[in-house]
Amino acid sequence: MDDLDYAAERAQVFTEAALQSVLGRMAGPPSTGVCRSCTDTIEAERLRANPKAKLCACCAAEEEHHRLRSHRCGPRS
Ligand SMILES: [Zn+2]
């Protein structure tokens, strides 16, 4: 069954690629523990949840707010 072999091979390649991308992300540089935006220290609890956090909770919330706003159409809200 060539088709099955091909499908199995594709599935394996996909799995390996996904694994590599996860490993690559985990191998990235850890957070400095200092907020990139306000240079305040990032909360220990936040770093536990995301060892690579680059913003403190306050700035991250602000950035998320801006990101969500920029996705909406027009200056309505
Ligand atoms: Zn900050």
N, CA, C, O and the ligand as a Tripos MOL2 file, in Angstrom:
@<TRIPOS>MOLECULE
protein
  309   307    78     0     0
PROTEIN
NO_CHARGES

@<TRIPOS>ATOM
      1 N           0.8420   -1.2110    0.0000 N.3       1 MET1
      2 CA          0.0000    0.0000    0.0000 C.3       1 MET1
      3 C           0.8750    1.2590    0.0000 C.2       1 MET1
      4 O           1.2480    1.7680    1.0570 O.2       1 MET1
      5 N           1.1850    1.7350   -1.1630 N.am      2 ASP2
      6 CA          2.0400    2.9070   -1.2650 C.3       2 ASP2
      7 C           1.3980    4.1440   -0.6480 C.2       2 ASP2
      8 O           2.0630    4.9640   -0.0160 O.2       2 ASP2
      9 N           0.0910    4.2540   -0.8480 N.am      3 ASP3
     10 CA         -0.6050    5.4330   -0.3150 C.3       3 ASP3
     11 C          -0.4940    5.4900    1.2010 C.2       3 ASP3
     12 O          -0.2680    6.5470    1.7900 O.2       3 ASP3
     13 N          -0.6610    4.3120    1.8200 N.am      4 LEU4
     14 CA         -0.5820    4.2610    3.2790 C.3       4 LEU4
     15 C           0.8210    4.6130    3.7540 C.2       4 LEU4
     16 O           0.9930    5.3660    4.7120 O.2       4 LEU4
     17 N           1.8080    4.0670    3.0830 N.am      5 ASP5
     18 CA          3.1870    4.3580    3.4470 C.3       5 ASP5
     19 C           3.4560    5.8530    3.3490 C.2       5 ASP5
     20 O           4.0770    6.4580    4.2230 O.2       5 ASP5
     21 N           2.9780    6.4110    2.2820 N.am      6 TYR6
     22 CA          3.1820    7.8380    2.0520 C.3       6 TYR6
     23 C           2.5340    8.6620    3.1560 C.2       6 TYR6
     24 O           3.1200    9.6100    3.6790 O.2       6 TYR6
     25 N           1.2960    8.2710    3.4970 N.am      7 ALA7
     26 CA          0.5730    8.9940    4.5450 C.3       7 ALA7
     27 C           1.2860    8.8730    5.8850 C.2       7 ALA7
     28 O           1.3940    9.8420    6.6360 O.2       7 ALA7
     29 N           1.7690    7.6750    6.1710 N.am      8 ALA8
     30 CA          2.4670    7.4500    7.4350 C.3       8 ALA8
     31 C           3.7360    8.2840    7.4890 C.2       8 ALA8
     32 O           4.0870    8.8570    8.5200 O.2       8 ALA8
     33 N           4.4150    8.3360    6.3450 N.am      9 GLU9
     34 CA          5.6540    9.1010    6.2910 C.3       9 GLU9
     35 C           5.3770   10.5920    6.5050 C.2       9 GLU9
     36 O           6.0870   11.2800    7.2390 O.2       9 GLU9
     37 N           4.3410   11.0580    5.8500 N.am     10 ARG10
     38 CA          3.9550   12.4720    5.9870 C.3      10 ARG10
     39 C           3.6130   12.7940    7.4350 C.2      10 ARG10
     40 O           4.0050   13.8280    7.9750 O.2      10 ARG10
     41 N           2.8600   11.8640    8.0520 N.am     11 ALA11
     42 CA          2.4380   12.0980    9.4350 C.3      11 ALA11
     43 C           3.6530   12.1850   10.3390 C.2      11 ALA11
     44 O           3.6970   12.9950   11.2660 O.2      11 ALA11
     45 N           4.6510   11.3320   10.0560 N.am     12 GLN12
     46 CA          5.8410   11.3320   10.8990 C.3      12 GLN12
     47 C           6.6310   12.6200   10.7030 C.2      12 GLN12
     48 O           7.1340   13.1970   11.6670 O.2      12 GLN12
     49 N           6.7380   13.0600    9.4850 N.am     13 VAL13
     50 CA          7.4590   14.2980    9.2100 C.3      13 VAL13
     51 C           6.7750   15.4580    9.9310 C.2      13 VAL13
     52 O           7.4270   16.3210   10.5180 O.2      13 VAL13
     53 N           5.4660   15.4540    9.8720 N.am     14 PHE14
     54 CA          4.7270   16.5270   10.5190 C.3      14 PHE14
     55 C           4.9590   16.5100   12.0220 C.2      14 PHE14
     56 O           5.1800   17.5530   12.6380 O.2      14 PHE14
     57 N           4.9060   15.3120   12.6130 N.am     15 THR15
     58 CA          5.1060   15.1870   14.0550 C.3      15 THR15
     59 C           6.4960   15.6580   14.4480 C.2      15 THR15
     60 O           6.6710   16.3580   15.4440 O.2      15 THR15
     61 N           7.4820   15.2630   13.6510 N.am     16 GLU16
     62 CA          8.8490   15.6600   13.9730 C.3      16 GLU16
     63 C           9.0270   17.1700   13.8540 C.2      16 GLU16
     64 O           9.7220   17.7850   14.6620 O.2      16 GLU16
     65 N           8.3960   17.7610   12.8420 N.am     17 ALA17
     66 CA          8.4960   19.1990   12.6650 C.3      17 ALA17
     67 C           7.8380   19.9210   13.8380 C.2      17 ALA17
     68 O           8.3530   20.9230   14.3350 O.2      17 ALA17
     69 N           6.7050   19.4010   14.2680 N.am     18 ALA18
     70 CA          6.0000   20.0250   15.3940 C.3      18 ALA18
     71 C           6.8340   19.9060   16.6600 C.2      18 ALA18
     72 O           6.9180   20.8400   17.4580 O.2      18 ALA18
     73 N           7.4430   18.7510   16.8280 N.am     19 LEU19
     74 CA          8.2690   18.5190   18.0120 C.3      19 LEU19
     75 C           9.4650   19.4610   17.9990 C.2      19 LEU19
     76 O           9.8040   20.0630   19.0180 O.2      19 LEU19
     77 N          10.0970   19.5830   16.8460 N.am     20 GLN20
     78 CA         11.2610   20.4570   16.7370 C.3      20 GLN20
     79 C          10.8980   21.9010   17.0560 C.2      20 GLN20
     80 O          11.6600   22.6140   17.7080 O.2      20 GLN20
     81 N           9.7130   22.3270   16.5860 N.am     21 SER21
     82 CA          9.3250   23.7080   16.8300 C.3      21 SER21
     83 C           9.0660   23.9360   18.3130 C.2      21 SER21
     84 O           9.3680   25.0030   18.8480 O.2      21 SER21
     85 N           8.4990   22.9180   18.9780 N.am     22 VAL22
     86 CA          8.2620   23.0400   20.4220 C.3      22 VAL22
     87 C           9.5970   23.0760   21.1590 C.2      22 VAL22
     88 O           9.8020   23.8920   22.0570 O.2      22 VAL22
     89 N          10.4980   22.1810   20.7680 N.am     23 LEU23
     90 CA         11.8090   22.1350   21.4170 C.3      23 LEU23
     91 C          12.5700   23.4350   21.1700 C.2      23 LEU23
     92 O          13.2350   23.9570   22.0650 O.2      23 LEU23
     93 N          12.4660   23.9470   19.9540 N.am     24 GLY24
     94 CA         13.1530   25.1790   19.6200 C.3      24 GLY24
     95 C          12.6550   26.3280   20.4690 C.2      24 GLY24
     96 O          13.4330   27.1760   20.9040 O.2      24 GLY24
     97 N          11.3530   26.3520   20.7010 N.am     25 ARG25
     98 CA         10.7930   27.4240   21.5160 C.3      25 ARG25
     99 C          11.2690   27.3040   22.9570 C.2      25 ARG25
    100 O          11.5740   28.2970   23.6180 O.2      25 ARG25
    101 N          11.3240   26.0430   23.4290 N.am     26 MET26
    102 CA         11.7290   25.8480   24.8140 C.3      26 MET26
    103 C          13.2050   26.1540   25.0030 C.2      26 MET26
    104 O          13.6340   26.5190   26.0970 O.2      26 MET26
    105 N          13.9860   26.0050   23.9270 N.am     27 ALA27
    106 CA         15.4220   26.2230   24.0320 C.3      27 ALA27
    107 C          15.7850   27.6990   23.8940 C.2      27 ALA27
    108 O          16.9540   28.0660   24.0090 O.2      27 ALA27
    109 N          14.7950   28.5360   23.6490 N.am     28 GLY28
    110 CA         15.0580   29.9560   23.4820 C.3      28 GLY28
    111 C          15.5880   30.5830   24.7550 C.2      28 GLY28
    112 O          15.5560   29.9680   25.8210 O.2      28 GLY28
    113 N          16.0730   31.8010   24.6410 N.am     29 PRO29
    114 CA         16.6450   32.4620   25.8120 C.3      29 PRO29
    115 C          15.5790   32.7250   26.8650 C.2      29 PRO29
    116 O          14.4990   33.2140   26.5340 O.2      29 PRO29
    117 N          15.8570   32.4150   28.1170 N.am     30 PRO30
    118 CA         14.9000   32.6660   29.1740 C.3      30 PRO30
    119 C          14.7630   34.1550   29.4490 C.2      30 PRO30
    120 O          15.5960   34.9600   29.0330 O.2      30 PRO30
    121 N          13.7140   34.4980   30.1440 N.am     31 SER31
    122 CA         13.4880   35.9030   30.4610 C.3      31 SER31
    123 C          14.5960   36.4460   31.3440 C.2      31 SER31
    124 O          15.1940   35.7110   32.1310 O.2      31 SER31
    125 N          14.8650   37.7240   31.2120 N.am     32 THR32
    126 CA         15.8580   38.3610   32.0690 C.3      32 THR32
    127 C          15.2570   38.6660   33.4380 C.2      32 THR32
    128 O          15.9710   38.9890   34.3870 O.2      32 THR32
    129 N          13.9180   38.5550   33.5230 N.am     33 GLY33
    130 CA         13.2470   38.8540   34.7760 C.3      33 GLY33
    131 C          12.9500   40.3290   34.9130 C.2      33 GLY33
    132 O          12.4090   40.7810   35.9230 O.2      33 GLY33
    133 N          13.3180   41.0900   33.8610 N.am     34 VAL34
    134 CA         13.0730   42.5280   33.8840 C.3      34 VAL34
    135 C          12.1320   42.8790   32.7400 C.2      34 VAL34
    136 O          12.3320   42.4220   31.6150 O.2      34 VAL34
    137 N          11.1160   43.6770   33.0100 N.am     35 CYS35
    138 CA         10.1540   44.0630   31.9920 C.3      35 CYS35
    139 C          10.8340   44.8670   30.9000 C.2      35 CYS35
    140 O          11.5650   45.8190   31.1720 O.2      35 CYS35
    141 N          10.5830   44.4730   29.6650 N.am     36 ARG36
    142 CA         11.1810   45.1230   28.5050 C.3      36 ARG36
    143 C          10.6220   46.5330   28.3340 C.2      36 ARG36
    144 O          11.2640   47.4040   27.7470 O.2      36 ARG36
    145 N           9.4230   46.7390   28.8540 N.am     37 SER37
    146 CA          8.7530   48.0100   28.6340 C.3      37 SER37
    147 C           9.0120   49.0310   29.7470 C.2      37 SER37
    148 O           9.4010   50.1660   29.4700 O.2      37 SER37
    149 N           8.7960   48.6300   31.0000 N.am     38 CYS38
    150 CA          8.9270   49.6020   32.0980 C.3      38 CYS38
    151 C          10.1390   49.3200   32.9690 C.2      38 CYS38
    152 O          10.3560   50.0150   33.9610 O.2      38 CYS38
    153 N          10.9420   48.3060   32.6190 N.am     39 THR39
    154 CA         12.1500   47.8950   33.3420 C.3      39 THR39
    155 C          11.9020   47.5550   34.8130 C.2      39 THR39
    156 O          12.8250   47.5230   35.6270 O.2      39 THR39
    157 N          10.6410   47.3060   35.1260 N.am     40 ASP40
    158 CA         10.3040   46.8220   36.4610 C.3      40 ASP40
    159 C          10.6150   45.3200   36.4840 C.2      40 ASP40
    160 O          10.7670   44.7170   35.4220 O.2      40 ASP40
    161 N          10.7120   44.7120   37.6520 N.am     41 THR41
    162 CA         10.9410   43.2680   37.6850 C.3      41 THR41
    163 C           9.6320   42.5440   37.3800 C.2      41 THR41
    164 O           8.5520   42.9680   37.7920 O.2      41 THR41
    165 N           9.7590   41.4500   36.6510 N.am     42 ILE42
    166 CA          8.5840   40.6600   36.2980 C.3      42 ILE42
    167 C           8.2280   39.7660   37.4850 C.2      42 ILE42
    168 O           9.1080   39.1680   38.1040 O.2      42 ILE42
    169 N           6.9610   39.6810   37.7910 N.am     43 GLU43
    170 CA          6.4980   38.9010   38.9290 C.3      43 GLU43
    171 C           6.9830   37.4560   38.8650 C.2      43 GLU43
    172 O           6.9320   36.8260   37.8080 O.2      43 GLU43
    173 N           7.4510   36.9340   39.9900 N.am     44 ALA44
    174 CA          7.9650   35.5580   40.0450 C.3      44 ALA44
    175 C           6.9040   34.5670   39.5860 C.2      44 ALA44
    176 O           7.2110   33.5860   38.9080 O.2      44 ALA44
    177 N           5.6840   34.8220   39.9510 N.am     45 GLU45
    178 CA          4.5900   33.9140   39.5780 C.3      45 GLU45
    179 C           4.4180   33.8970   38.0630 C.2      45 GLU45
    180 O           4.1400   32.8580   37.4630 O.2      45 GLU45
    181 N           4.5870   35.0550   37.4680 N.am     46 ARG46
    182 CA          4.4610   35.1860   36.0160 C.3      46 ARG46
    183 C           5.5890   34.4270   35.3070 C.2      46 ARG46
    184 O           5.3690   33.7840   34.2800 O.2      46 ARG46
    185 N           6.7800   34.5120   35.8620 N.am     47 LEU47
    186 CA          7.9260   33.8180   35.2720 C.3      47 LEU47
    187 C           7.8080   32.3090   35.4340 C.2      47 LEU47
    188 O           8.3280   31.5410   34.6250 O.2      47 LEU47
    189 N           7.1160   31.8970   36.4920 N.am     48 ARG48
    190 CA          6.9030   30.4580   36.6760 C.3      48 ARG48
    191 C           5.9730   29.9490   35.5790 C.2      48 ARG48
    192 O           6.1720   28.8640   35.0320 O.2      48 ARG48
    193 N           4.9610   30.7440   35.2690 N.am     49 ALA49
    194 CA          3.9980   30.3450   34.2460 C.3      49 ALA49
    195 C           4.6080   30.4420   32.8560 C.2      49 ALA49
    196 O           4.3320   29.6110   31.9900 O.2      49 ALA49
    197 N           5.4390   31.4590   32.6450 N.am     50 ASN50
    198 CA          6.0770   31.6540   31.3500 C.3      50 ASN50
    199 C           7.5090   32.1060   31.5770 C.2      50 ASN50
    200 O           7.7700   33.3000   31.7220 O.2      50 ASN50
    201 N           8.4510   31.1450   31.6080 N.am     51 PRO51
    202 CA          9.8520   31.4650   31.9180 C.3      51 PRO51
    203 C          10.4660   32.4530   30.9370 C.2      51 PRO51
    204 O          11.5390   33.0020   31.1920 O.2      51 PRO51
    205 N           9.7870   32.6820   29.8130 N.am     52 LYS52
    206 CA         10.3540   33.5900   28.8240 C.3      52 LYS52
    207 C           9.5920   34.9070   28.7340 C.2      52 LYS52
    208 O           9.7430   35.6480   27.7630 O.2      52 LYS52
    209 N           8.7970   35.1940   29.7140 N.am     53 ALA53
    210 CA          8.0180   36.4310   29.7050 C.3      53 ALA53
    211 C           8.9420   37.6320   29.6000 C.2      53 ALA53
    212 O           9.9590   37.7050   30.2900 O.2      53 ALA53
    213 N           8.5820   38.5820   28.7280 N.am     54 LYS54
    214 CA          9.4390   39.7550   28.5390 C.3      54 LYS54
    215 C           8.8000   41.0130   29.1030 C.2      54 LYS54
    216 O           9.4300   42.0690   29.1690 O.2      54 LYS54
    217 N           7.5450   40.8880   29.5090 N.am     55 LEU55
    218 CA          6.8410   42.0430   30.0570 C.3      55 LEU55
    219 C           6.2660   41.6930   31.4160 C.2      55 LEU55
    220 O           5.9320   40.5360   31.6730 O.2      55 LEU55
    221 N           6.1490   42.6880   32.2910 N.am     56 CYS56
    222 CA          5.4920   42.4570   33.5620 C.3      56 CYS56
    223 C           3.9860   42.3140   33.3010 C.2      56 CYS56
    224 O           3.5100   42.6180   32.2080 O.2      56 CYS56
    225 N           3.2590   41.8600   34.2920 N.am     57 ALA57
    226 CA          1.8300   41.6010   34.1020 C.3      57 ALA57
    227 C           1.1030   42.8620   33.6390 C.2      57 ALA57
    228 O           0.2110   42.8050   32.7930 O.2      57 ALA57
    229 N           1.4970   43.9850   34.2010 N.am     58 CYS58
    230 CA          0.8580   45.2580   33.8710 C.3      58 CYS58
    231 C           1.0670   45.6190   32.3990 C.2      58 CYS58
    232 O           0.1100   45.9250   31.6880 O.2      58 CYS58
    233 N           2.3240   45.5820   31.9460 N.am     59 CYS59
    234 CA          2.6210   45.9470   30.5600 C.3      59 CYS59
    235 C           2.0650   44.9140   29.5880 C.2      59 CYS59
    236 O           1.6320   45.2700   28.4910 O.2      59 CYS59
    237 N           2.0710   43.6440   29.9730 N.am     60 ALA60
    238 CA          1.5330   42.5960   29.1060 C.3      60 ALA60
    239 C           0.0410   42.8260   28.8990 C.2      60 ALA60
    240 O          -0.4720   42.6520   27.7940 O.2      60 ALA60
    241 N          -0.6500   43.2180   29.9650 N.am     61 ALA61
    242 CA         -2.0840   43.4710   29.8610 C.3      61 ALA61
    243 C          -2.3350   44.6690   28.9580 C.2      61 ALA61
    244 O          -3.2930   44.6970   28.1860 O.2      61 ALA61
    245 N          -1.4530   45.6600   29.0710 N.am     62 GLU62
    246 CA         -1.5970   46.8580   28.2540 C.3      62 GLU62
    247 C          -1.3450   46.5320   26.7770 C.2      62 GLU62
    248 O          -2.0690   46.9870   25.8920 O.2      62 GLU62
    249 N          -0.2990   45.7340   26.5370 N.am     63 GLU63
    250 CA          0.0300   45.3770   25.1650 C.3      63 GLU63
    251 C          -1.1000   44.5500   24.5460 C.2      63 GLU63
    252 O          -1.4750   44.7450   23.3900 O.2      63 GLU63
    253 N          -1.6320   43.6210   25.3490 N.am     64 GLU64
    254 CA         -2.7460   42.7930   24.8790 C.3      64 GLU64
    255 C          -3.9350   43.6780   24.5330 C.2      64 GLU64
    256 O          -4.6220   43.4580   23.5350 O.2      64 GLU64
    257 N          -4.1640   44.6690   25.3610 N.am     65 HIS65
    258 CA         -5.2700   45.6080   25.1460 C.3      65 HIS65
    259 C          -5.0980   46.3290   23.8050 C.2      65 HIS65
    260 O          -6.0470   46.4430   23.0280 O.2      65 HIS65
    261 N          -3.8880   46.8100   23.5430 N.am     66 HIS66
    262 CA         -3.6220   47.5230   22.2900 C.3      66 HIS66
    263 C          -3.7490   46.5920   21.0900 C.2      66 HIS66
    264 O          -4.2590   46.9680   20.0350 O.2      66 HIS66
    265 N          -3.2600   45.3420   21.2890 N.am     67 ARG67
    266 CA         -3.2910   44.3710   20.2130 C.3      67 ARG67
    267 C          -4.7470   44.0740   19.8330 C.2      67 ARG67
    268 O          -5.0940   44.0180   18.6540 O.2      67 ARG67
    269 N          -5.5830   43.8850   20.8490 N.am     68 LEU68
    270 CA         -6.9890   43.5870   20.5880 C.3      68 LEU68
    271 C          -7.6730   44.7680   19.9180 C.2      68 LEU68
    272 O          -8.4850   44.6020   19.0070 O.2      68 LEU68
    273 N          -7.3360   45.9500   20.3780 N.am     69 ARG69
    274 CA         -7.9460   47.1520   19.8060 C.3      69 ARG69
    275 C          -7.5730   47.3280   18.3400 C.2      69 ARG69
    276 O          -8.4120   47.6810   17.5120 O.2      69 ARG69
    277 N          -6.2890   47.0740   18.0280 N.am     70 SER70
    278 CA         -5.8240   47.3020   16.6670 C.3      70 SER70
    279 C          -6.4510   46.3100   15.6900 C.2      70 SER70
    280 O          -6.4450   46.5300   14.4790 O.2      70 SER70
    281 N          -6.9930   45.2130   16.2290 N.am     71 HIS71
    282 CA         -7.6270   44.2310   15.3590 C.3      71 HIS71
    283 C          -9.0590   44.6330   15.0130 C.2      71 HIS71
    284 O          -9.6390   44.1200   14.0560 O.2      71 HIS71
    285 N          -9.6160   45.5370   15.7820 N.am     72 ARG72
    286 CA        -10.9920   45.9540   15.5070 C.3      72 ARG72
    287 C         -10.9810   47.0010   14.4090 C.2      72 ARG72
    288 O          -9.9650   47.6500   14.1590 O.2      72 ARG72
    289 N         -12.1030   47.1530   13.7700 N.am     73 CYS73
    290 CA        -12.2060   48.1370   12.7000 C.3      73 CYS73
    291 C         -12.6680   49.4650   13.2770 C.2      73 CYS73
    292 O         -13.6530   49.5280   14.0120 O.2      73 CYS73
    293 N         -11.9480   50.5210   12.9350 N.am     74 GLY74
    294 CA        -12.3560   51.8680   13.3260 C.3      74 GLY74
    295 C         -12.1480   52.1600   14.7990 C.2      74 GLY74
    296 O         -11.9580   51.2480   15.6030 O.2      74 GLY74
    297 N         -12.1860   53.4410   15.1500 N.am     75 PRO75
    298 CA        -11.9490   53.8910   16.5280 C.3      75 PRO75
    299 C         -13.2360   53.8860   17.3550 C.2      75 PRO75
    300 O         -13.5060   54.8310   18.0960 O.2      75 PRO75
    301 N         -14.0200   52.8290   17.2250 N.am     76 ARG76
    302 CA        -15.3450   52.8390   17.8490 C.3      76 ARG76
    303 C         -15.2820   52.6960   19.3660 C.2      76 ARG76
    304 O         -16.0170   53.3820   20.0760 O.2      76 ARG76
    305 N         -14.4010   51.8010   19.8870 N.am     77 SER77
    306 CA        -14.3720   51.5980   21.3320 C.3      77 SER77
    307 C         -13.3340   52.4250   21.9920 C.2      77 SER77
    308 O         -13.1830   52.3680   23.2120 O.2      77 SER77
    309 ZN          6.2180   46.5210   32.7290 Zn       78 ZN78
@<TRIPOS>BOND
     1     1     2 1
     2     2     3 1
     3     3     4 2
     4     3     5 am
     5     5     6 1
     6     6     7 1
     7     7     8 2
     8     7     9 am
     9     9    10 1
    10    10    11 1
    11    11    12 2
    12    11    13 am
    13    13    14 1
    14    14    15 1
    15    15    16 2
    16    15    17 am
    17    17    18 1
    18    18    19 1
    19    19    20 2
    20    19    21 am
    21    21    22 1
    22    22    23 1
    23    23    24 2
    24    23    25 am
    25    25    26 1
    26    26    27 1
    27    27    28 2
    28    27    29 am
    29    29    30 1
    30    30    31 1
    31    31    32 2
    32    31    33 am
    33    33    34 1
    34    34    35 1
    35    35    36 2
    36    35    37 am
    37    37    38 1
    38    38    39 1
    39    39    40 2
    40    39    41 am
    41    41    42 1
    42    42    43 1
    43    43    44 2
    44    43    45 am
    45    45    46 1
    46    46    47 1
    47    47    48 2
    48    47    49 am
    49    49    50 1
    50    50    51 1
    51    51    52 2
    52    51    53 am
    53    53    54 1
    54    54    55 1
    55    55    56 2
    56    55    57 am
    57    57    58 1
    58    58    59 1
    59    59    60 2
    60    59    61 am
    61    61    62 1
    62    62    63 1
    63    63    64 2
    64    63    65 am
    65    65    66 1
    66    66    67 1
    67    67    68 2
    68    67    69 am
    69    69    70 1
    70    70    71 1
    71    71    72 2
    72    71    73 am
    73    73    74 1
    74    74    75 1
    75    75    76 2
    76    75    77 am
    77    77    78 1
    78    78    79 1
    79    79    80 2
    80    79    81 am
    81    81    82 1
    82    82    83 1
    83    83    84 2
    84    83    85 am
    85    85    86 1
    86    86    87 1
    87    87    88 2
    88    87    89 am
    89    89    90 1
    90    90    91 1
    91    91    92 2
    92    91    93 am
    93    93    94 1
    94    94    95 1
    95    95    96 2
    96    95    97 am
    97    97    98 1
    98    98    99 1
    99    99   100 2
   100    99   101 am
   101   101   102 1
   102   102   103 1
   103   103   104 2
   104   103   105 am
   105   105   106 1
   106   106   107 1
   107   107   108 2
   108   107   109 am
   109   109   110 1
   110   110   111 1
   111   111   112 2
   112   111   113 am
   113   113   114 1
   114   114   115 1
   115   115   116 2
   116   115   117 am
   117   117   118 1
   118   118   119 1
   119   119   120 2
   120   119   121 am
   121   121   122 1
   122   122   123 1
   123   123   124 2
   124   123   125 am
   125   125   126 1
   126   126   127 1
   127   127   128 2
   128   127   129 am
   129   129   130 1
   130   130   131 1
   131   131   132 2
   132   131   133 am
   133   133   134 1
   134   134   135 1
   135   135   136 2
   136   135   137 am
   137   137   138 1
   138   138   139 1
   139   139   140 2
   140   139   141 am
   141   141   142 1
   142   142   143 1
   143   143   144 2
   144   143   145 am
   145   145   146 1
   146   146   147 1
   147   147   148 2
   148   147   149 am
   149   149   150 1
   150   150   151 1
   151   151   152 2
   152   151   153 am
   153   153   154 1
   154   154   155 1
   155   155   156 2
   156   155   157 am
   157   157   158 1
   158   158   159 1
   159   159   160 2
   160   159   161 am
   161   161   162 1
   162   162   163 1
   163   163   164 2
   164   163   165 am
   165   165   166 1
   166   166   167 1
   167   167   168 2
   168   167   169 am
   169   169   170 1
   170   170   171 1
   171   171   172 2
   172   171   173 am
   173   173   174 1
   174   174   175 1
   175   175   176 2
   176   175   177 am
   177   177   178 1
   178   178   179 1
   179   179   180 2
   180   179   181 am
   181   181   182 1
   182   182   183 1
   183   183   184 2
   184   183   185 am
   185   185   186 1
   186   186   187 1
   187   187   188 2
   188   187   189 am
   189   189   190 1
   190   190   191 1
   191   191   192 2
   192   191   193 am
   193   193   194 1
   194   194   195 1
   195   195   196 2
   196   195   197 am
   197   197   198 1
   198   198   199 1
   199   199   200 2
   200   199   201 am
   201   201   202 1
   202   202   203 1
   203   203   204 2
   204   203   205 am
   205   205   206 1
   206   206   207 1
   207   207   208 2
   208   207   209 am
   209   209   210 1
   210   210   211 1
   211   211   212 2
   212   211   213 am
   213   213   214 1
   214   214   215 1
   215   215   216 2
   216   215   217 am
   217   217   218 1
   218   218   219 1
   219   219   220 2
   220   219   221 am
   221   221   222 1
   222   222   223 1
   223   223   224 2
   224   223   225 am
   225   225   226 1
   226   226   227 1
   227   227   228 2
   228   227   229 am
   229   229   230 1
   230   230   231 1
   231   231   232 2
   232   231   233 am
   233   233   234 1
   234   234   235 1
   235   235   236 2
   236   235   237 am
   237   237   238 1
   238   238   239 1
   239   239   240 2
   240   239   241 am
   241   241   242 1
   242   242   243 1
   243   243   244 2
   244   243   245 am
   245   245   246 1
   246   246   247 1
   247   247   248 2
   248   247   249 am
   249   249   250 1
   250   250   251 1
   251   251   252 2
   252   251   253 am
   253   253   254 1
   254   254   255 1
   255   255   256 2
   256   255   257 am
   257   257   258 1
   258   258   259 1
   259   259   260 2
   260   259   261 am
   261   261   262 1
   262   262   263 1
   263   263   264 2
   264   263   265 am
   265   265   266 1
   266   266   267 1
   267   267   268 2
   268   267   269 am
   269   269   270 1
   270   270   271 1
   271   271   272 2
   272   271   273 am
   273   273   274 1
   274   274   275 1
   275   275   276 2
   276   275   277 am
   277   277   278 1
   278   278   279 1
   279   279   280 2
   280   279   281 am
   281   281   282 1
   282   282   283 1
   283   283   284 2
   284   283   285 am
   285   285   286 1
   286   286   287 1
   287   287   288 2
   288   287   289 am
   289   289   290 1
   290   290   291 1
   291   291   292 2
   292   291   293 am
   293   293   294 1
   294   294   295 1
   295   295   296 2
   296   295   297 am
   297   297   298 1
   298   298   299 1
   299   299   300 2
   300   299   301 am
   301   301   302 1
   302   302   303 1
   303   303   304 2
   304   303   305 am
   305   305   306 1
   306   306   307 1
   307   307   308 2
@<TRIPOS>SUBSTRUCTURE
     1 MET1         2 RESIDUE 1 A MET
     2 ASP2         6 RESIDUE 1 A ASP
     3 ASP3        10 RESIDUE 1 A ASP
     4 LEU4        14 RESIDUE 1 A LEU
     5 ASP5        18 RESIDUE 1 A ASP
     6 TYR6        22 RESIDUE 1 A TYR
     7 ALA7        26 RESIDUE 1 A ALA
     8 ALA8        30 RESIDUE 1 A ALA
     9 GLU9        34 RESIDUE 1 A GLU
    10 ARG10       38 RESIDUE 1 A ARG
    11 ALA11       42 RESIDUE 1 A ALA
    12 GLN12       46 RESIDUE 1 A GLN
    13 VAL13       50 RESIDUE 1 A VAL
    14 PHE14       54 RESIDUE 1 A PHE
    15 THR15       58 RESIDUE 1 A THR
    16 GLU16       62 RESIDUE 1 A GLU
    17 ALA17       66 RESIDUE 1 A ALA
    18 ALA18       70 RESIDUE 1 A ALA
    19 LEU19       74 RESIDUE 1 A LEU
    20 GLN20       78 RESIDUE 1 A GLN
    21 SER21       82 RESIDUE 1 A SER
    22 VAL22       86 RESIDUE 1 A VAL
    23 LEU23       90 RESIDUE 1 A LEU
    24 GLY24       94 RESIDUE 1 A GLY
    25 ARG25       98 RESIDUE 1 A ARG
    26 MET26      102 RESIDUE 1 A MET
    27 ALA27      106 RESIDUE 1 A ALA
    28 GLY28      110 RESIDUE 1 A GLY
    29 PRO29      114 RESIDUE 1 A PRO
    30 PRO30      118 RESIDUE 1 A PRO
    31 SER31      122 RESIDUE 1 A SER
    32 THR32      126 RESIDUE 1 A THR
    33 GLY33      130 RESIDUE 1 A GLY
    34 VAL34      134 RESIDUE 1 A VAL
    35 CYS35      138 RESIDUE 1 A CYS
    36 ARG36      142 RESIDUE 1 A ARG
    37 SER37      146 RESIDUE 1 A SER
    38 CYS38      150 RESIDUE 1 A CYS
    39 THR39      154 RESIDUE 1 A THR
    40 ASP40      158 RESIDUE 1 A ASP
    41 THR41      162 RESIDUE 1 A THR
    42 ILE42      166 RESIDUE 1 A ILE
    43 GLU43      170 RESIDUE 1 A GLU
    44 ALA44      174 RESIDUE 1 A ALA
    45 GLU45      178 RESIDUE 1 A GLU
    46 ARG46      182 RESIDUE 1 A ARG
    47 LEU47      186 RESIDUE 1 A LEU
    48 ARG48      190 RESIDUE 1 A ARG
    49 ALA49      194 RESIDUE 1 A ALA
    50 ASN50      198 RESIDUE 1 A ASN
    51 PRO51      202 RESIDUE 1 A PRO
    52 LYS52      206 RESIDUE 1 A LYS
    53 ALA53      210 RESIDUE 1 A ALA
    54 LYS54      214 RESIDUE 1 A LYS
    55 LEU55      218 RESIDUE 1 A LEU
    56 CYS56      222 RESIDUE 1 A CYS
    57 ALA57      226 RESIDUE 1 A ALA
    58 CYS58      230 RESIDUE 1 A CYS
    59 CYS59      234 RESIDUE 1 A CYS
    60 ALA60      238 RESIDUE 1 A ALA
    61 ALA61      242 RESIDUE 1 A ALA
    62 GLU62      246 RESIDUE 1 A GLU
    63 GLU63      250 RESIDUE 1 A GLU
    64 GLU64      254 RESIDUE 1 A GLU
    65 HIS65      258 RESIDUE 1 A HIS
    66 HIS66      262 RESIDUE 1 A HIS
    67 ARG67      266 RESIDUE 1 A ARG
    68 LEU68      270 RESIDUE 1 A LEU
    69 ARG69      274 RESIDUE 1 A ARG
    70 SER70      278 RESIDUE 1 A SER
    71 HIS71      282 RESIDUE 1 A HIS
    72 ARG72      286 RESIDUE 1 A ARG
    73 CYS73      290 RESIDUE 1 A CYS
    74 GLY74      294 RESIDUE 1 A GLY
    75 PRO75      298 RESIDUE 1 A PRO
    76 ARG76      302 RESIDUE 1 A ARG
    77 SER77      306 RESIDUE 1 A SER
    78 ZN78       309 GROUP 0 **** ****
